[in-house]
Amino acid sequence: MADAGDFNPPQHLPAWAALTAHAQRLANQPLSTLFANDPDRAHRFALVFENPTELDQSALIADFSKQRFDDQTFADLIQLAHETRLTEGIQRLFDGEPVNFTEKRAASHMAMRGGCPLPSGSGANTRAMRTFAFDLREGLLTGSTGKTIRHLVNLGIGGSDLGPRLAVEALADPHGVIVSGVELARVDFVANVDSRELDTVLARADAADTLFVISSKSFNTPETLANAEAARQWLRAQLGEDIDISAHFAAVSNATEAAIAFGVRPERVFSLPEWVGGRYSVWSAIGLPLLVTIGGMFDDFLAGGRIMDDHFRLTPLEQNLPVWLGLTGLWNTSFLGIQSMAALPYAHGLRSFPNWLQQLEMESNGKCTLRDGSRTETATAPIVWGCAGTIGQHAFHQLLYQGTHRVALDFIISVGDGEDPRQRILVDNAIAQAAALMVGRNLETARTTLTHRNLPTAEIERLAPHLVSEGNQPSTTIILPRLDAFHLGALLALYEHKVFVQGWIWGINPFDQYGVEHGKEIARALASGETGVQDASTAQLVRLVEEFRQRIR
């Protein structure tokens, strides 16, 4: 990004003023009217991501036609990208320049998937991690009693949990990791410091064949270390105090000495470079659980991300899929005032996608301070939420239809096996939801619907207003031919680059997370018994908690 002295907040640019006028012009324009006035809209606002490799010739398709913009609006969104020198920003990102401008370092996570060169002296050698993972898959690793390791438990939180958890859920064989007809490894994830999560995993675990991977870049994450200590105590209780339990631990961390001091063997401490941020780390050694789960297909996962990197780096802004996705989100948030975005993956394997996206978007761009230290004049990251369809249809879609909030929607469809009737139902529902939430239902249509139920006229008039739905909920639909390693990699890289596009244009740094440190500092102070940080409300809560503890004892 340009130096602070050269930085010009986007609100001061000509394209921003033009887009503000477009937002006022389109504020009350029904989306259905945009289609009526533009018969070719569906075709023109769909973008195809082609895979040029021999790995897979299928494409990823994104349909933006249900977004509330027209040709003039989109042209000015592209112009905003030019005026903010987005092309320069993309080049700097891939050249390894310090686009993480607060911490003065590069954000070269793409290098882990081959999307850009490894920084010199990176220490990003993953050979040892791969050897370890494949040995585990092949049943070559044994625990302290000589029993083959068959169960991997990942202890991590945030980026050390969300990415690998999502990827394993998406790509794991439901029958388990099977090599040569033998089930070798089960993978579980524990993130919550609440003992219930770890206890649930341990209740069905055999200490003799269980391996814990402690995933903490700094090896001082309190929640992860608390769970690691609980795991160590469990192993000792199960196997005996005199048994060497180091065979049951591995670590992904840059704090090698701290991991070794905990009891991890030096050759089982796998590092990740400083230029790989937590929420971008599934491509690195943090992806160890995924590598164990899918073996050689991990390279397909990396390839999907790498091909998306190439597309983002080389494709003009006008046909660039991450740019379109980023500009669409920015348009909804900064100009249309839509502060909520629902991620709706119609694929059970992507059920954790909304959780992963929450961290990616809200931890990256949930900021108000610009590069020059000033406060932004516009909304930045939206509130991201959602769940797997069709589950959400029976939970919160009512609000989307008839509530008082505008919500932007991302539907993600995996076409999959068209011969399975359940899969066809899933895909049909996704397409139908996007259509119904856009079109809505007016009072006259509501009356007609009730008339078909053979109700009396008075009853029709009474009920009709309750069937009205305003519609006009904007959505993007992303279609994957199937949910496999390659397409998952492409999907995750797509959203990573979307976040960069928005951060660059807004003028904020998507690669730091200083805000989350504040609450951690107070938690540490409370744990140490400090009272100086306590306001009256906090002090009272501390007293009440202690009173309950005394009663329970």
MOZI-V503950 format. One record per residue. N is the residue number from 0. OMEGA is omega as a letter, one per 30 degrees, with the letter a starting at -180 (* if undefined). Layout:
n=[N | N]
omega=[OMEGA | OMEGA]
This chain:
n=[0 | 1 | 2 | 3 | 4 | 5 | 6 | 7 | 8 | 9 | 10 | 11 | 12 | 13 | 14 | 15 | 16 | 17 | 18 | 19 | 20 | 21 | 22 | 23 | 24 | 25 | 26 | 27 | 28 | 29 | 30 | 31 | 32 | 33 | 34 | 35 | 36 | 37 | 38 | 39 | 40 | 41 | 42 | 43 | 44 | 45 | 46 | 47 | 48 | 49 | 50 | 51 | 52 | 53 | 54 | 55 | 56 | 57 | 58 | 59 | 60 | 61 | 62 | 63 | 64 | 65 | 66 | 67 | 68 | 69 | 70 | 71 | 72 | 73 | 74 | 75 | 76 | 77 | 78 | 79 | 80 | 81 | 82 | 83 | 84 | 85 | 86 | 87 | 88 | 89 | 90 | 91 | 92 | 93 | 94 | 95 | 96 | 97 | 98 | 99 | 100 | 101 | 102 | 103 | 104 | 105 | 106 | 107 | 108 | 109 | 110 | 111 | 112 | 113 | 114 | 115 | 116 | 117 | 118 | 119 | 120 | 121 | 122 | 123 | 124 | 125 | 126 | 127 | 128 | 129 | 130 | 131 | 132 | 133 | 134 | 135 | 136 | 137 | 138 | 139 | 140 | 141 | 142 | 143 | 144 | 145 | 146 | 147 | 148 | 149 | 150 | 151 | 152 | 153 | 154 | 155 | 156 | 157 | 158 | 159 | 160 | 161 | 162 | 163 | 164 | 165 | 166 | 167 | 168 | 169 | 170 | 171 | 172 | 173 | 174 | 175 | 176 | 177 | 178 | 179 | 180 | 181 | 182 | 183 | 184 | 185 | 186 | 187 | 188 | 189 | 190 | 191 | 192 | 193 | 194 | 195 | 196 | 197 | 198 | 199 | 200 | 201 | 202 | 203 | 204 | 205 | 206 | 207 | 208 | 209 | 210 | 211 | 212 | 213 | 214 | 215 | 216 | 217 | 218 | 219 | 220 | 221 | 222 | 223 | 224 | 225 | 226 | 227 | 228 | 229 | 230 | 231 | 232 | 233 | 234 | 235 | 236 | 237 | 238 | 239 | 240 | 241 | 242 | 243 | 244 | 245 | 246 | 247 | 248 | 249 | 250 | 251 | 252 | 253 | 254 | 255 | 256 | 257 | 258 | 259 | 260 | 261 | 262 | 263 | 264 | 265 | 266 | 267 | 268 | 269 | 270 | 271 | 272 | 273 | 274 | 275 | 276 | 277 | 278 | 279 | 280 | 281 | 282 | 283 | 284 | 285 | 286 | 287 | 288 | 289 | 290 | 291 | 292 | 293 | 294 | 295 | 296 | 297 | 298 | 299 | 300 | 301 | 302 | 303 | 304 | 305 | 306 | 307 | 308 | 309 | 310 | 311 | 312 | 313 | 314 | 315 | 316 | 317 | 318 | 319 | 320 | 321 | 322 | 323 | 324 | 325 | 326 | 327 | 328 | 329 | 330 | 331 | 332 | 333 | 334 | 335 | 336 | 337 | 338 | 339 | 340 | 341 | 342 | 343 | 344 | 345 | 346 | 347 | 348 | 349 | 350 | 351 | 352 | 353 | 354 | 355 | 356 | 357 | 358 | 359 | 360 | 361 | 362 | 363 | 364 | 365 | 366 | 367 | 368 | 369 | 370 | 371 | 372 | 373 | 374 | 375 | 376 | 377 | 378 | 379 | 380 | 381 | 382 | 383 | 384 | 385 | 386 | 387 | 388 | 389 | 390 | 391 | 392 | 393 | 394 | 395 | 396 | 397 | 398 | 399 | 400 | 401 | 402 | 403 | 404 | 405 | 406 | 407 | 408 | 409 | 410 | 411 | 412 | 413 | 414 | 415 | 416 | 417 | 418 | 419 | 420 | 421 | 422 | 423 | 424 | 425 | 426 | 427 | 428 | 429 | 430 | 431 | 432 | 433 | 434 | 435 | 436 | 437 | 438 | 439 | 440 | 441 | 442 | 443 | 444 | 445 | 446 | 447 | 448 | 449 | 450 | 451 | 452 | 453 | 454 | 455 | 456 | 457 | 458 | 459 | 460 | 461 | 462 | 463 | 464 | 465 | 466 | 467 | 468 | 469 | 470 | 471 | 472 | 473 | 474 | 475 | 476 | 477 | 478 | 479 | 480 | 481 | 482 | 483 | 484 | 485 | 486 | 487 | 488 | 489 | 490 | 491 | 492 | 493 | 494 | 495 | 496 | 497 | 498 | 499 | 500 | 501 | 502 | 503 | 504 | 505 | 506 | 507 | 508 | 509 | 510 | 511 | 512 | 513 | 514 | 515 | 516 | 517 | 518 | 519 | 520 | 521 | 522 | 523 | 524 | 525 | 526 | 527 | 528 | 529 | 530 | 531 | 532 | 533 | 534 | 535 | 536 | 537 | 538 | 539 | 540 | 541 | 542 | 543 | 544 | 545 | 546 | 547 | 548 | 549 | 550 | 551 | 552]
omega=[l | l | a | a | l | a | l | a | a | a | a | a | a | a | l | l | l | a | l | l | l | a | l | a | a | a | a | a | l | l | l | l | l | l | a | a | a | a | a | a | a | a | a | a | l | a | a | l | a | l | a | a | l | a | a | a | a | a | l | a | l | a | a | a | l | l | a | l | l | a | a | a | a | l | l | l | l | l | l | l | l | a | l | l | a | l | l | l | l | l | a | l | a | l | l | l | a | l | l | a | l | l | l | l | a | l | a | l | l | a | a | l | l | a | l | a | l | l | a | a | a | a | a | a | a | a | a | l | l | l | l | a | a | l | l | l | a | l | a | l | l | l | a | l | a | l | a | l | a | a | l | l | l | l | a | l | a | a | l | a | a | a | l | l | l | a | l | l | a | a | a | l | a | l | l | l | a | l | a | l | a | l | a | a | l | a | l | l | l | l | a | l | l | a | a | a | l | a | l | l | a | a | l | a | l | a | a | a | a | l | l | l | l | a | l | a | a | a | l | l | a | a | a | a | l | l | l | l | l | l | l | l | l | l | a | l | a | a | a | a | a | a | l | a | a | l | a | a | l | a | l | a | l | a | a | a | l | l | l | l | l | a | l | l | a | a | l | l | a | a | l | a | l | a | l | l | a | a | l | a | a | a | a | l | l | l | a | l | l | l | l | a | a | l | a | l | l | l | l | l | l | a | l | l | a | l | l | l | a | l | a | a | a | a | l | a | a | a | a | a | l | l | l | a | l | l | l | l | l | l | a | a | a | a | a | l | l | a | a | l | a | l | a | l | l | l | a | l | l | a | l | l | l | l | l | a | l | a | a | a | a | l | a | a | l | a | a | a | a | a | a | l | l | l | l | l | a | l | l | a | l | l | a | a | l | l | a | l | g | a | a | l | a | a | a | a | l | l | a | a | a | l | a | a | l | a | l | a | l | l | l | a | l | a | l | a | a | l | l | a | l | l | l | l | a | a | l | l | l | a | a | a | l | a | a | a | l | a | a | l | a | a | a | l | l | l | a | l | a | l | l | l | l | l | l | a | a | a | l | a | l | a | a | a | a | l | a | l | a | a | l | l | a | a | l | l | l | a | l | l | l | l | l | a | a | a | l | l | l | a | a | l | l | a | l | a | l | a | l | l | a | l | l | a | l | a | l | a | a | a | l | l | a | a | a | a | a | l | l | l | l | l | l | l | l | a | a | l | l | a | a | a | a | l | a | a | a | l | l | l | l | l | a | l | a | l | l | l | l | l | a | l | *]
